[in-house]
Amino acid sequence: MQTTPISERHRQYWRANLRLTSVLIAIWFFVTFVLGYFARDLDFTFFGWPFSFWVAAQGALIVYVLVIWFYARSMNRLDHRYGVAEEEH
């Protein structure tokens, strides 16, 4: 079995990919565990419900959708920049 040496451009692509993924996972972790943990201390009402409910039920879901959207958009740009984009139909 032969292995093909990885080019510097390929390394740069994966470095950028891992950096983007790491940042987005850190945001996910912060929203899921840190904000969720401290949200119960937010003792004011927001549209008739405790604010902690809104953080858990609505805010986190909005952030998750934004993370997915940003990842897809950024990876498409990264793919085009490094010439590994899929053909569009």
C-alpha positions as CSV (number, residue, x, y, z in Angstrom):
1,M,0.0,0.0,0.0
2,Q,1.4,3.3,-1.1
3,T,0.8,6.5,0.8
4,T,0.8,9.9,-1.0
5,P,2.7,12.6,0.7
6,I,0.5,15.4,1.9
7,S,1.2,18.8,0.4
8,E,1.7,22.0,2.4
9,R,-1.6,23.3,0.9
10,H,-3.4,20.2,2.1
11,R,-2.0,20.8,5.6
12,Q,-3.1,24.4,5.5
13,Y,-6.6,23.3,4.5
14,W,-6.9,20.9,7.4
15,R,-5.3,23.3,9.9
16,A,-8.0,25.9,8.9
17,N,-10.7,23.2,9.1
18,L,-9.6,22.1,12.6
19,R,-9.4,25.7,13.8
20,L,-12.9,26.5,12.6
21,T,-14.3,23.3,14.1
22,S,-12.5,23.9,17.4
23,V,-13.9,27.4,17.8
24,L,-17.4,26.3,17.0
25,I,-17.2,23.3,19.4
26,A,-16.0,25.8,22.1
27,I,-19.0,28.0,21.4
28,W,-21.3,25.0,21.6
29,F,-19.7,23.9,24.9
30,F,-20.1,27.4,26.3
31,V,-23.7,27.7,25.4
32,T,-24.6,24.2,26.4
33,F,-22.8,23.9,29.7
34,V,-21.7,27.3,31.0
35,L,-24.7,29.4,30.1
36,G,-27.0,26.5,31.0
37,Y,-25.4,26.2,34.4
38,F,-25.5,29.9,35.2
39,A,-28.9,30.6,33.6
40,R,-30.8,29.3,36.6
41,D,-29.4,32.3,38.6
42,L,-31.1,34.7,36.2
43,D,-34.2,35.5,38.3
44,F,-36.2,37.9,36.1
45,T,-39.2,37.2,33.9
46,F,-39.1,37.6,30.1
47,F,-42.4,37.5,28.3
48,G,-44.0,35.9,31.4
49,W,-41.5,33.1,31.8
50,P,-38.3,32.9,33.8
51,F,-35.3,34.1,31.7
52,S,-33.5,30.8,32.4
53,F,-36.2,29.0,30.5
54,W,-35.7,31.2,27.5
55,V,-32.0,30.7,27.6
56,A,-32.4,26.9,27.6
57,A,-35.5,26.5,25.4
58,Q,-34.9,29.2,22.8
59,G,-31.5,30.8,23.0
60,A,-29.4,27.7,22.9
61,L,-31.4,26.3,19.9
62,I,-30.9,29.6,18.0
63,V,-27.1,29.5,18.7
64,Y,-27.0,25.8,17.5
65,V,-28.7,26.7,14.2
66,L,-26.3,29.7,13.8
67,V,-23.3,27.5,14.5
68,I,-24.4,25.0,11.8
69,W,-25.1,27.8,9.3
70,F,-21.8,29.4,10.0
71,Y,-19.9,26.1,9.7
72,A,-21.5,25.2,6.3
73,R,-20.9,28.7,4.9
74,S,-17.3,28.8,6.2
75,M,-16.5,25.3,4.9
76,N,-17.9,26.1,1.5
77,R,-15.6,29.2,1.3
78,L,-12.7,27.2,2.6
79,D,-13.3,24.4,0.0
80,H,-13.4,27.0,-2.8
81,R,-10.2,28.7,-1.5
82,Y,-8.3,25.5,-1.5
83,G,-9.8,24.0,-4.7
84,V,-11.6,21.1,-3.1
85,A,-15.2,22.2,-3.6
86,E,-17.8,19.8,-4.9
87,E,-19.4,20.5,-8.2
88,E,-22.8,22.2,-8.0
89,H,-25.7,20.7,-9.8
